């Protein structure tokens, strides 16, 4: 019996109780849920339905809980139901009902854990969006790992997700990049406000290979060549490095296109129609203070130049016009001040900032070796890049380490920890469980042990305490996936794999032999345990896939 099936049984019991007592069945929810109690001694699952319905129907919660317990206790697969506290239902399943989950998981395969919890939601998820003025630094890599994992989680729960990288190829930062490339190509010092790092020489050399005549042009024309060619080369490198990291985007959106297509004027006119634009000091402003911003924002300067905020407005409107009802933007720690102005901007367009726009802020990441931060990149000069991180600990460890922590907390990534093949390395610990389940399957095949036909599976044989614990851990996977998606917290999935599934499997493996020993004949208990072993493999593989991490069959 899966948690969803048990929840249906609880709701069915409630319908029966309400019918017997003549209570208003319109008070019943369309669906309910069960959860695992914190204390395993309280049972396999718990329900708060009696507490939720008590006031609505005027029946004391414990009295209603008693009626529900009596009715639910008759359901197939339910061993016992106890009433606790003010009206909690603590539910225990019989071994057959609990063990049936192993077959459900194996037969579902890659689909186990997926749901339609967020079906109907069309979400635009923007992350990384590093400027094409240098390699992706470690802060951007954090968003690559977290954002990609979140996109996988959202899709696994039924949302229609479009992932997006905002490619800033306009503005003063790009001009500084072009001036820096030109200076390097001419053998001159980079400008004081320019960029540094060995990668500049690589890009400048490649631009000269493409355009051998570039230094024969006047500085203005040469700078334009370095701007166009340099940005293209840098962005190709960014896309390539993200691809190697396992991250692809549905859309790479160019800021320059907003300008070229007149979308900033379109956004300005839409905001003006809403009545929130005003003129002052020769500039055009948006009155964001009406919606909680700390000050009004300039859209167009007195010299006619558009501001970055104007481009933000146009980009947001573009996403909404493309049909995305919910816009999620992931930004670095230095962008915390953007939240107020962006929320106000959404309100100025007539949107509900709480429903249509969500901004996630990520904190800093440090790469640590021998207890000291690694601060210098070989190529970028002053920052640790994606390539530096991958070279230090590998793709799987990097993705897992970055997605394992709540994005709003700073983290240190210890090179020594994340590269050693020991159980204190979290990604090794989880991957090792997956590899161990694969090893058990190989050993079983060598001695002729197979799961057998599904109809011959005997779930009641999975009655050992450690088998029951493992089944309970595996049963929690769909709820963890849904919660991680809804709360935008992929780290919940990593914690679940480490704290629930992995230790439960190790305890099962230590006390419940899957393959026969010596001259022992293969029996139905071995077959049932192989179902459970393979179910664990499915959950580990599905969980790691949602985090963008591989599940090797051998370690």
KERO-597221 format. One record per residue (C-alpha): residue in three letters; x, y, z. Coordinates in Angstrom, 3 decimals. Layout:
% KERO-597221
r / xx / yy / zz
ALA / X / Y / Z .
...
% end
This chain:
% KERO-597221
r / xx / yy / zz
UNK / 0.000 / 0.000 / 0.000 .
UNK / 1.422 / 3.364 / -1.012 .
UNK / 0.926 / 6.533 / 1.076 .
UNK / -1.461 / 7.787 / -1.605 .
UNK / -3.537 / 4.602 / -1.377 .
UNK / -3.611 / 4.841 / 2.408 .
UNK / -4.698 / 8.482 / 2.194 .
UNK / -7.566 / 7.398 / -0.069 .
UNK / -8.517 / 4.764 / 2.501 .
UNK / -8.561 / 7.413 / 5.251 .
UNK / -10.808 / 9.632 / 3.148 .
UNK / -13.077 / 6.704 / 2.315 .
UNK / -13.397 / 5.973 / 6.043 .
UNK / -14.347 / 9.601 / 6.636 .
UNK / -17.067 / 9.399 / 3.968 .
UNK / -18.451 / 6.271 / 5.654 .
UNK / -18.436 / 7.891 / 9.095 .
UNK / -20.150 / 11.028 / 7.811 .
UNK / -22.821 / 8.937 / 6.087 .
UNK / -23.476 / 6.888 / 9.248 .
UNK / -23.797 / 10.003 / 11.407 .
UNK / -25.655 / 12.162 / 8.925 .
UNK / -22.888 / 14.768 / 8.891 .
UNK / -22.462 / 17.299 / 6.094 .
UNK / -20.211 / 15.554 / 3.554 .
UNK / -19.522 / 18.845 / 1.777 .
UNK / -17.103 / 19.529 / 4.647 .
UNK / -14.922 / 16.665 / 3.474 .
UNK / -11.859 / 17.593 / 1.385 .
UNK / -11.408 / 16.313 / -2.147 .
UNK / -8.204 / 14.642 / -0.983 .
UNK / -6.151 / 14.237 / 2.139 .
UNK / -2.659 / 13.072 / 2.987 .
UNK / -0.861 / 10.904 / 5.500 .
UNK / 2.607 / 11.524 / 6.837 .
UNK / 5.294 / 9.589 / 8.591 .
UNK / 5.341 / 10.238 / 12.355 .
UNK / 8.597 / 11.565 / 13.747 .
UNK / 8.695 / 8.775 / 16.305 .
UNK / 8.609 / 5.338 / 14.585 .
UNK / 6.968 / 3.895 / 17.724 .
UNK / 3.842 / 5.883 / 16.858 .
UNK / 3.185 / 3.763 / 13.787 .
UNK / 3.826 / 3.740 / 10.078 .
UNK / 1.707 / 6.763 / 9.171 .
UNK / -0.307 / 9.484 / 10.841 .
UNK / -3.399 / 11.465 / 9.828 .
UNK / -4.740 / 14.754 / 11.210 .
UNK / -8.053 / 14.547 / 9.344 .
UNK / -10.154 / 14.339 / 12.511 .
UNK / -8.564 / 17.537 / 13.817 .
UNK / -9.156 / 19.294 / 10.502 .
UNK / -12.846 / 18.364 / 10.327 .
UNK / -13.864 / 18.616 / 13.981 .
UNK / -14.843 / 22.297 / 14.090 .
UNK / -16.536 / 22.167 / 10.691 .
UNK / -19.004 / 19.488 / 11.777 .
UNK / -19.237 / 20.239 / 15.506 .
UNK / -17.915 / 16.883 / 16.726 .
UNK / -15.126 / 16.695 / 19.350 .
UNK / -11.871 / 15.688 / 17.629 .
UNK / -11.209 / 12.566 / 19.710 .
UNK / -14.772 / 11.383 / 19.218 .
UNK / -14.462 / 11.872 / 15.468 .
UNK / -11.023 / 10.240 / 15.516 .
UNK / -12.454 / 7.200 / 17.319 .
UNK / -15.132 / 6.775 / 14.656 .
UNK / -12.553 / 7.153 / 11.877 .
UNK / -10.220 / 4.667 / 13.591 .
UNK / -12.959 / 2.053 / 13.850 .
UNK / -13.907 / 2.444 / 10.205 .
UNK / -10.314 / 2.612 / 8.893 .
UNK / -9.349 / -0.452 / 10.920 .
UNK / -11.583 / -2.523 / 8.649 .
UNK / -9.675 / -1.483 / 5.514 .
UNK / -7.580 / -4.120 / 3.789 .
UNK / -3.911 / -3.794 / 4.685 .
UNK / -4.451 / -1.752 / 7.858 .
UNK / -3.198 / -3.622 / 10.890 .
UNK / -4.233 / -1.145 / 13.579 .
UNK / -5.260 / 2.464 / 14.182 .
UNK / -4.616 / 4.251 / 17.462 .
UNK / -5.799 / 7.656 / 18.669 .
UNK / -3.145 / 9.953 / 20.097 .
UNK / -3.193 / 13.397 / 21.679 .
UNK / -6.141 / 15.629 / 20.764 .
UNK / -7.182 / 13.451 / 17.818 .
UNK / -4.242 / 12.200 / 15.755 .
UNK / -4.619 / 8.858 / 14.019 .
UNK / -1.532 / 6.632 / 14.198 .
UNK / -1.789 / 3.910 / 11.574 .
UNK / 0.074 / 0.638 / 11.227 .
UNK / 0.005 / -1.497 / 8.095 .
UNK / 0.234 / -5.249 / 7.964 .
UNK / 3.346 / -6.756 / 6.395 .
UNK / 1.648 / -7.618 / 3.105 .
UNK / 0.300 / -4.111 / 2.601 .
UNK / 3.625 / -2.521 / 3.511 .
UNK / 5.659 / -4.921 / 1.381 .
UNK / 3.493 / -4.398 / -1.680 .
UNK / 5.229 / -1.048 / -2.116 .
UNK / 8.409 / -2.791 / -3.301 .
UNK / 6.618 / -4.114 / -6.381 .
UNK / 4.889 / -0.778 / -6.972 .
UNK / 8.251 / 1.011 / -7.051 .
UNK / 10.016 / -1.502 / -9.287 .
UNK / 7.168 / -1.564 / -11.785 .
UNK / 6.923 / 2.239 / -11.815 .
UNK / 10.668 / 2.575 / -12.419 .
UNK / 11.662 / 6.075 / -13.483 .
UNK / 8.063 / 7.247 / -12.936 .
UNK / 8.121 / 6.530 / -9.205 .
UNK / 8.065 / 9.805 / -7.315 .
UNK / 6.437 / 11.766 / -10.121 .
UNK / 3.066 / 13.410 / -9.538 .
UNK / 0.675 / 16.010 / -10.906 .
UNK / 0.868 / 18.170 / -7.773 .
UNK / 1.826 / 21.275 / -9.798 .
UNK / -0.057 / 20.380 / -12.980 .
UNK / -1.456 / 23.426 / -14.737 .
UNK / 1.312 / 25.760 / -13.562 .
UNK / 3.370 / 27.350 / -16.334 .
UNK / 6.651 / 28.491 / -14.800 .
UNK / 9.570 / 30.402 / -16.279 .
UNK / 12.730 / 29.569 / -14.338 .
UNK / 15.710 / 31.850 / -14.952 .
UNK / 19.045 / 30.985 / -13.395 .
UNK / 22.798 / 31.529 / -13.793 .
UNK / 22.482 / 34.427 / -16.325 .
UNK / 26.157 / 35.307 / -15.814 .
UNK / 27.382 / 38.200 / -17.957 .
UNK / 29.487 / 37.031 / -20.930 .
UNK / 32.486 / 38.969 / -19.693 .
UNK / 34.309 / 36.026 / -18.140 .
UNK / 34.005 / 32.354 / -17.145 .
UNK / 31.148 / 31.293 / -14.849 .
UNK / 32.329 / 31.812 / -11.270 .
UNK / 31.507 / 29.545 / -8.346 .
UNK / 28.472 / 31.603 / -7.286 .
UNK / 26.941 / 31.140 / -10.728 .
UNK / 27.807 / 27.447 / -10.591 .
UNK / 25.701 / 27.152 / -7.437 .
UNK / 22.700 / 28.421 / -9.352 .
UNK / 23.484 / 26.064 / -12.219 .
UNK / 23.264 / 23.086 / -9.856 .
UNK / 20.320 / 24.317 / -7.805 .
UNK / 18.391 / 25.740 / -10.752 .
UNK / 18.750 / 22.632 / -12.876 .
UNK / 17.734 / 20.401 / -9.959 .
UNK / 14.732 / 22.632 / -9.291 .
UNK / 13.650 / 22.497 / -12.931 .
UNK / 13.769 / 18.687 / -12.763 .
UNK / 11.745 / 18.665 / -9.543 .
UNK / 9.123 / 21.051 / -10.917 .
UNK / 8.697 / 18.937 / -14.048 .
UNK / 8.504 / 15.780 / -11.939 .
UNK / 5.529 / 17.296 / -10.119 .
UNK / 3.662 / 18.196 / -13.281 .
UNK / 4.587 / 21.849 / -13.872 .
UNK / 5.148 / 23.184 / -17.389 .
UNK / 8.635 / 24.657 / -16.995 .
UNK / 10.712 / 26.785 / -19.326 .
UNK / 14.338 / 27.254 / -18.248 .
UNK / 16.041 / 30.438 / -19.335 .
UNK / 19.447 / 32.094 / -19.390 .
UNK / 19.390 / 35.883 / -19.711 .
UNK / 22.314 / 36.797 / -21.926 .
UNK / 23.399 / 40.355 / -21.136 .
UNK / 25.018 / 41.494 / -24.375 .
UNK / 24.309 / 45.192 / -23.988 .
UNK / 25.360 / 47.939 / -21.605 .
UNK / 28.435 / 49.352 / -19.917 .
UNK / 29.827 / 46.014 / -18.687 .
UNK / 30.072 / 44.765 / -22.257 .
UNK / 31.783 / 47.998 / -23.275 .
UNK / 34.352 / 47.505 / -20.498 .
UNK / 34.900 / 43.935 / -21.678 .
UNK / 35.483 / 45.091 / -25.269 .
UNK / 37.924 / 47.802 / -24.142 .
UNK / 39.802 / 45.215 / -22.058 .
UNK / 40.121 / 42.844 / -25.017 .
UNK / 41.350 / 45.638 / -27.273 .
UNK / 43.957 / 46.699 / -24.734 .
UNK / 45.251 / 43.144 / -24.318 .
UNK / 45.413 / 42.668 / -28.093 .
UNK / 47.462 / 45.860 / -28.413 .
UNK / 49.764 / 44.853 / -25.562 .
UNK / 48.549 / 47.711 / -23.390 .
UNK / 47.486 / 47.621 / -19.721 .
UNK / 43.794 / 46.879 / -19.250 .
UNK / 41.667 / 49.902 / -18.281 .
UNK / 41.261 / 50.607 / -14.565 .
UNK / 37.607 / 49.613 / -14.752 .
UNK / 38.350 / 46.675 / -17.075 .
UNK / 38.499 / 42.934 / -16.596 .
UNK / 41.559 / 40.861 / -15.733 .
UNK / 42.628 / 37.274 / -16.147 .
UNK / 44.453 / 35.044 / -18.592 .
UNK / 41.219 / 34.225 / -20.396 .
UNK / 41.238 / 37.744 / -21.897 .
UNK / 44.405 / 36.962 / -23.842 .
UNK / 42.857 / 33.713 / -25.094 .
UNK / 39.722 / 35.499 / -26.298 .
UNK / 41.693 / 38.389 / -27.819 .
UNK / 43.926 / 35.959 / -29.721 .
UNK / 40.933 / 34.099 / -31.104 .
UNK / 39.284 / 37.358 / -32.202 .
UNK / 42.485 / 38.286 / -34.058 .
UNK / 42.506 / 34.870 / -35.705 .
UNK / 38.987 / 35.494 / -36.909 .
UNK / 39.663 / 39.086 / -37.908 .
UNK / 43.359 / 39.497 / -38.741 .
UNK / 42.737 / 43.128 / -39.764 .
UNK / 41.160 / 44.175 / -36.467 .
UNK / 44.152 / 46.143 / -35.147 .
UNK / 44.373 / 48.061 / -38.418 .
UNK / 40.977 / 49.625 / -37.680 .
UNK / 40.533 / 52.786 / -35.658 .
UNK / 39.910 / 52.192 / -31.964 .
UNK / 36.150 / 52.667 / -32.143 .
UNK / 35.740 / 50.170 / -34.974 .
UNK / 38.216 / 47.734 / -33.407 .
UNK / 36.405 / 47.917 / -30.076 .
UNK / 33.132 / 47.068 / -31.806 .
UNK / 34.737 / 44.014 / -33.413 .
UNK / 36.074 / 42.874 / -30.056 .
UNK / 32.648 / 43.479 / -28.514 .
UNK / 30.734 / 41.398 / -31.035 .
UNK / 33.298 / 38.633 / -31.520 .
UNK / 34.493 / 38.581 / -27.909 .
UNK / 30.999 / 38.281 / -26.460 .
UNK / 30.145 / 35.503 / -28.913 .
UNK / 33.304 / 33.572 / -28.014 .
UNK / 32.829 / 34.076 / -24.298 .
UNK / 29.238 / 32.985 / -24.411 .
UNK / 30.116 / 29.907 / -26.474 .
UNK / 32.552 / 28.996 / -23.739 .
UNK / 29.925 / 29.557 / -21.037 .
UNK / 27.408 / 27.371 / -22.852 .
UNK / 30.034 / 24.687 / -23.398 .
UNK / 31.123 / 24.631 / -19.756 .
UNK / 27.504 / 24.463 / -18.570 .
UNK / 26.864 / 21.631 / -21.017 .
UNK / 29.812 / 19.719 / -19.582 .
UNK / 28.274 / 20.367 / -16.149 .
UNK / 25.043 / 18.756 / -17.356 .
UNK / 23.015 / 21.960 / -17.577 .
UNK / 21.056 / 22.944 / -20.681 .
UNK / 18.556 / 25.753 / -21.108 .
UNK / 15.374 / 25.821 / -23.154 .
UNK / 15.986 / 29.468 / -24.027 .
UNK / 19.038 / 31.713 / -24.199 .
UNK / 17.560 / 35.202 / -24.221 .
UNK / 19.595 / 38.138 / -25.521 .
UNK / 19.146 / 41.483 / -23.797 .
UNK / 20.106 / 43.184 / -27.047 .
UNK / 17.001 / 41.707 / -28.676 .
UNK / 14.838 / 43.652 / -26.230 .
UNK / 16.391 / 46.870 / -27.527 .
UNK / 16.349 / 45.868 / -31.186 .
UNK / 12.702 / 44.800 / -31.123 .
UNK / 11.523 / 47.932 / -29.344 .
UNK / 10.365 / 46.003 / -26.289 .
UNK / 11.601 / 48.646 / -23.866 .
UNK / 9.253 / 51.166 / -25.512 .
UNK / 6.468 / 48.579 / -25.341 .
UNK / 7.063 / 48.055 / -21.625 .
UNK / 7.202 / 51.809 / -21.013 .
UNK / 3.900 / 52.331 / -22.821 .
UNK / 2.264 / 49.502 / -20.863 .
UNK / 3.440 / 50.995 / -17.576 .
UNK / 2.301 / 54.429 / -18.680 .
UNK / -1.158 / 53.007 / -19.441 .
UNK / -1.261 / 51.645 / -15.912 .
UNK / -0.673 / 55.181 / -14.638 .
UNK / 2.639 / 54.635 / -12.853 .
UNK / 5.071 / 56.579 / -15.104 .
UNK / 6.030 / 60.185 / -14.505 .
UNK / 8.590 / 62.696 / -15.791 .
UNK / 11.002 / 64.532 / -13.507 .
UNK / 14.416 / 66.213 / -13.922 .
UNK / 14.330 / 65.439 / -17.633 .
UNK / 14.115 / 61.685 / -16.983 .
UNK / 11.305 / 59.117 / -17.139 .
UNK / 10.489 / 57.393 / -13.864 .
UNK / 8.402 / 54.488 / -12.564 .
UNK / 6.571 / 55.183 / -9.314 .
UNK / 7.506 / 51.936 / -7.588 .
UNK / 7.151 / 53.481 / -4.110 .
UNK / 3.393 / 53.017 / -4.508 .
UNK / 4.044 / 49.306 / -4.110 .
UNK / 6.571 / 49.214 / -1.303 .
UNK / 9.865 / 50.042 / -3.043 .
UNK / 12.225 / 52.280 / -1.073 .
UNK / 12.471 / 54.783 / -3.935 .
UNK / 11.103 / 55.414 / -7.402 .
UNK / 13.151 / 54.041 / -10.302 .
UNK / 14.476 / 55.714 / -13.434 .
UNK / 13.512 / 54.011 / -16.691 .
UNK / 15.094 / 56.455 / -19.094 .
UNK / 17.835 / 58.917 / -18.212 .
UNK / 17.756 / 62.571 / -19.150 .
UNK / 20.242 / 61.858 / -21.958 .
UNK / 17.805 / 59.366 / -23.485 .
UNK / 19.654 / 56.211 / -22.408 .
UNK / 17.663 / 53.316 / -21.037 .
UNK / 18.526 / 52.016 / -17.568 .
UNK / 19.157 / 48.382 / -16.640 .
UNK / 15.878 / 48.506 / -14.724 .
UNK / 14.021 / 49.404 / -17.922 .
UNK / 15.446 / 46.266 / -19.529 .
UNK / 14.341 / 44.280 / -16.469 .
UNK / 10.815 / 45.602 / -16.947 .
UNK / 10.791 / 44.719 / -20.632 .
UNK / 12.194 / 41.255 / -19.974 .
UNK / 9.587 / 40.517 / -17.304 .
UNK / 6.808 / 41.660 / -19.619 .
UNK / 8.226 / 39.513 / -22.419 .
UNK / 8.059 / 36.426 / -20.193 .
UNK / 4.486 / 37.154 / -19.199 .
UNK / 3.520 / 37.770 / -22.831 .
UNK / 4.962 / 34.352 / -23.692 .
UNK / 2.350 / 32.809 / -21.418 .
UNK / 4.335 / 32.194 / -18.238 .
UNK / 2.023 / 32.746 / -15.299 .
UNK / 4.769 / 32.429 / -12.726 .
UNK / 8.225 / 33.921 / -13.178 .
UNK / 11.015 / 32.596 / -10.934 .
UNK / 14.358 / 34.419 / -10.972 .
UNK / 17.444 / 33.173 / -9.159 .
UNK / 19.904 / 35.888 / -8.160 .
UNK / 23.168 / 36.081 / -6.254 .
UNK / 23.660 / 37.435 / -2.741 .
UNK / 24.621 / 40.884 / -4.065 .
UNK / 21.157 / 41.259 / -5.655 .
UNK / 19.106 / 41.187 / -2.462 .
UNK / 18.084 / 44.799 / -3.023 .
UNK / 16.426 / 43.823 / -6.307 .
UNK / 13.534 / 42.066 / -4.588 .
UNK / 11.647 / 45.201 / -3.578 .
UNK / 11.970 / 46.977 / -6.916 .
UNK / 11.145 / 43.853 / -8.947 .
UNK / 8.059 / 43.061 / -6.876 .
UNK / 6.945 / 46.684 / -7.216 .
UNK / 7.573 / 46.560 / -10.967 .
UNK / 5.317 / 43.496 / -11.297 .
UNK / 2.597 / 45.335 / -9.395 .
UNK / 3.004 / 48.349 / -11.689 .
UNK / 2.186 / 46.053 / -14.620 .
UNK / -1.015 / 45.074 / -12.830 .
UNK / 0.241 / 41.655 / -11.715 .
UNK / 0.060 / 40.108 / -8.268 .
UNK / 3.717 / 40.117 / -7.127 .
UNK / 3.121 / 37.210 / -4.764 .
UNK / 1.538 / 35.024 / -7.424 .
UNK / 3.328 / 36.047 / -10.624 .
UNK / 6.900 / 36.750 / -9.500 .
UNK / 9.249 / 34.850 / -7.228 .
UNK / 12.846 / 35.841 / -6.547 .
UNK / 15.284 / 33.443 / -4.913 .
UNK / 18.541 / 34.736 / -3.460 .
UNK / 21.585 / 32.485 / -3.157 .
UNK / 24.425 / 33.032 / -0.750 .
UNK / 28.177 / 32.816 / -1.257 .
UNK / 30.204 / 29.684 / -1.915 .
UNK / 33.857 / 29.128 / -1.012 .
UNK / 36.121 / 26.362 / -2.253 .
UNK / 38.347 / 25.268 / 0.627 .
UNK / 41.552 / 23.248 / 0.521 .
UNK / 43.546 / 22.324 / 3.638 .
UNK / 41.275 / 24.556 / 5.685 .
UNK / 41.981 / 27.682 / 3.638 .
UNK / 39.801 / 29.245 / 0.927 .
UNK / 40.938 / 28.783 / -2.657 .
UNK / 40.747 / 32.324 / -3.975 .
UNK / 42.639 / 32.463 / -7.234 .
UNK / 41.651 / 30.919 / -10.550 .
UNK / 44.274 / 29.898 / -13.082 .
UNK / 42.359 / 31.677 / -15.848 .
UNK / 40.090 / 34.245 / -14.246 .
UNK / 42.641 / 35.704 / -11.847 .
UNK / 40.426 / 36.663 / -8.921 .
UNK / 37.574 / 34.143 / -8.775 .
UNK / 37.052 / 30.388 / -8.664 .
UNK / 35.331 / 29.230 / -11.850 .
UNK / 33.128 / 26.322 / -12.858 .
UNK / 36.132 / 24.612 / -14.434 .
UNK / 38.164 / 25.079 / -11.234 .
UNK / 35.439 / 23.452 / -9.160 .
UNK / 34.961 / 20.526 / -11.531 .
UNK / 38.725 / 19.985 / -11.771 .
UNK / 38.948 / 19.962 / -7.982 .
UNK / 36.105 / 17.569 / -7.088 .
UNK / 34.341 / 16.387 / -10.270 .
UNK / 30.893 / 17.066 / -11.748 .
UNK / 28.854 / 14.719 / -9.547 .
UNK / 30.384 / 15.917 / -6.294 .
UNK / 30.108 / 19.563 / -7.370 .
UNK / 26.437 / 19.283 / -8.331 .
UNK / 25.540 / 17.350 / -5.205 .
UNK / 27.520 / 19.637 / -2.893 .
UNK / 25.929 / 22.774 / -4.316 .
UNK / 22.374 / 21.401 / -4.288 .
UNK / 22.720 / 19.783 / -0.860 .
UNK / 22.422 / 22.987 / 1.144 .
UNK / 19.663 / 25.540 / 1.395 .
UNK / 20.482 / 28.192 / -1.208 .
UNK / 20.051 / 30.993 / 1.320 .
UNK / 22.972 / 29.771 / 3.452 .
UNK / 26.689 / 30.323 / 2.682 .
UNK / 28.687 / 27.124 / 2.176 .
UNK / 32.291 / 25.990 / 2.127 .
UNK / 33.150 / 23.120 / -0.223 .
UNK / 36.050 / 21.162 / 1.243 .
UNK / 38.085 / 19.629 / -1.584 .
UNK / 39.465 / 16.888 / 0.640 .
UNK / 36.019 / 15.838 / 1.904 .
UNK / 34.290 / 15.792 / -1.476 .
UNK / 36.987 / 13.752 / -3.221 .
UNK / 37.520 / 10.914 / -0.777 .
UNK / 35.843 / 7.538 / -1.192 .
UNK / 34.453 / 7.322 / 2.329 .
UNK / 31.002 / 7.494 / 3.864 .
UNK / 31.614 / 10.960 / 5.301 .
UNK / 31.579 / 12.201 / 1.684 .
UNK / 27.806 / 12.671 / 1.192 .
UNK / 27.691 / 12.023 / -2.550 .
UNK / 29.873 / 8.929 / -2.226 .
UNK / 27.670 / 7.678 / 0.616 .
UNK / 24.490 / 7.918 / -1.480 .
UNK / 26.018 / 6.680 / -4.723 .
UNK / 27.556 / 3.741 / -2.883 .
UNK / 24.105 / 2.571 / -1.794 .
UNK / 22.975 / 2.604 / -5.419 .
UNK / 26.082 / 0.701 / -6.459 .
UNK / 25.582 / -1.803 / -3.639 .
UNK / 22.006 / -2.532 / -4.769 .
UNK / 23.323 / -3.085 / -8.303 .
UNK / 25.976 / -5.416 / -6.884 .
UNK / 23.321 / -7.413 / -5.037 .
UNK / 21.367 / -7.765 / -8.291 .
UNK / 24.487 / -9.029 / -10.061 .
UNK / 25.186 / -11.533 / -7.292 .
UNK / 21.590 / -12.724 / -7.436 .
UNK / 21.820 / -13.274 / -11.181 .
UNK / 25.019 / -15.289 / -10.726 .
UNK / 23.255 / -17.789 / -8.436 .
UNK / 20.072 / -17.889 / -10.507 .
UNK / 17.971 / -15.742 / -8.176 .
UNK / 15.380 / -13.585 / -9.947 .
UNK / 12.407 / -11.626 / -8.665 .
UNK / 10.061 / -13.993 / -10.474 .
UNK / 6.707 / -13.102 / -11.964 .
UNK / 4.988 / -10.091 / -10.328 .
UNK / 1.932 / -12.201 / -9.501 .
UNK / 4.125 / -14.580 / -7.502 .
UNK / 5.580 / -11.816 / -5.307 .
UNK / 4.810 / -12.458 / -1.624 .
UNK / 4.984 / -9.053 / 0.111 .
UNK / 3.962 / -10.514 / 3.481 .
UNK / 7.414 / -12.117 / 3.706 .
UNK / 8.974 / -8.652 / 4.113 .
UNK / 8.148 / -8.730 / 7.807 .
UNK / 11.579 / -8.106 / 9.338 .
UNK / 11.926 / -4.875 / 11.289 .
UNK / 14.695 / -3.603 / 9.004 .
UNK / 12.673 / -4.441 / 5.897 .
UNK / 9.792 / -2.468 / 7.319 .
UNK / 12.043 / 0.504 / 8.076 .
UNK / 13.395 / 0.508 / 4.533 .
UNK / 9.902 / 0.294 / 3.037 .
UNK / 8.811 / 3.285 / 5.119 .
UNK / 11.830 / 5.252 / 3.898 .
UNK / 11.110 / 4.420 / 0.251 .
UNK / 7.440 / 5.312 / 0.673 .
UNK / 8.398 / 8.883 / 1.558 .
UNK / 10.026 / 9.629 / -1.806 .
UNK / 6.996 / 11.075 / -3.677 .
UNK / 6.170 / 13.440 / -0.805 .
UNK / 9.781 / 14.606 / -0.560 .
UNK / 9.903 / 15.329 / -4.298 .
UNK / 6.640 / 17.290 / -4.152 .
UNK / 7.697 / 19.289 / -1.103 .
UNK / 11.145 / 20.070 / -2.529 .
UNK / 9.495 / 21.371 / -5.704 .
UNK / 6.815 / 23.419 / -3.962 .
UNK / 9.262 / 25.015 / -1.508 .
UNK / 12.015 / 25.426 / -4.154 .
UNK / 14.391 / 23.450 / -1.937 .
UNK / 16.290 / 20.667 / -3.744 .
UNK / 18.403 / 20.159 / -0.642 .
UNK / 15.445 / 18.366 / 0.966 .
UNK / 15.879 / 15.567 / -1.547 .
UNK / 19.593 / 15.205 / -0.806 .
UNK / 18.885 / 15.080 / 2.925 .
UNK / 16.215 / 12.428 / 2.376 .
UNK / 18.587 / 10.201 / 0.385 .
UNK / 21.334 / 10.577 / 2.991 .
UNK / 19.322 / 10.432 / 6.205 .
UNK / 16.417 / 8.135 / 5.342 .
UNK / 17.140 / 5.831 / 2.422 .
UNK / 20.891 / 5.179 / 2.648 .
UNK / 21.077 / 4.257 / 6.356 .
UNK / 17.849 / 2.212 / 6.146 .
UNK / 19.280 / 0.198 / 3.266 .
UNK / 22.562 / -0.430 / 5.060 .
UNK / 20.663 / -1.768 / 8.097 .
UNK / 18.542 / -3.963 / 5.830 .
UNK / 21.634 / -5.230 / 3.985 .
UNK / 23.401 / -6.071 / 7.251 .
UNK / 20.521 / -8.091 / 8.732 .
UNK / 18.474 / -9.417 / 5.798 .
UNK / 20.421 / -11.590 / 3.416 .
UNK / 19.090 / -11.292 / -0.144 .
UNK / 21.042 / -14.090 / -1.840 .
UNK / 21.181 / -17.653 / -0.429 .
UNK / 24.265 / -18.768 / 1.459 .
UNK / 26.126 / -22.013 / 0.926 .
UNK / 23.780 / -24.839 / -0.041 .
UNK / 20.670 / -22.899 / 0.926 .
UNK / 17.850 / -23.244 / -1.579 .
UNK / 16.435 / -20.142 / -3.224 .
UNK / 13.062 / -19.383 / -1.645 .
UNK / 10.307 / -16.787 / -1.783 .
UNK / 11.907 / -14.705 / 0.963 .
UNK / 15.011 / -14.256 / -1.184 .
UNK / 12.805 / -13.225 / -4.094 .
UNK / 10.834 / -10.760 / -1.974 .
UNK / 14.028 / -9.211 / -0.668 .
UNK / 15.339 / -8.862 / -4.206 .
UNK / 12.209 / -6.850 / -5.029 .
UNK / 13.011 / -4.595 / -2.070 .
UNK / 16.674 / -4.308 / -3.058 .
UNK / 15.709 / -3.321 / -6.598 .
UNK / 13.099 / -0.860 / -5.314 .
UNK / 15.859 / 0.855 / -3.358 .
UNK / 17.921 / 1.040 / -6.536 .
UNK / 15.005 / 2.781 / -8.284 .
UNK / 14.612 / 5.397 / -5.543 .
UNK / 18.344 / 6.132 / -5.346 .
UNK / 18.612 / 6.442 / -9.139 .
UNK / 15.484 / 8.606 / -9.418 .
UNK / 16.578 / 10.849 / -6.559 .
UNK / 20.093 / 11.362 / -7.893 .
UNK / 18.717 / 12.011 / -11.388 .
UNK / 16.531 / 14.809 / -10.025 .
UNK / 19.683 / 16.347 / -8.543 .
UNK / 21.530 / 15.938 / -11.850 .
UNK / 23.920 / 13.373 / -10.372 .
UNK / 24.788 / 9.968 / -11.821 .
UNK / 23.930 / 6.672 / -10.121 .
UNK / 26.867 / 4.373 / -10.995 .
UNK / 26.404 / 0.617 / -10.796 .
UNK / 29.968 / 0.119 / -9.603 .
UNK / 32.128 / 2.271 / -7.327 .
% end
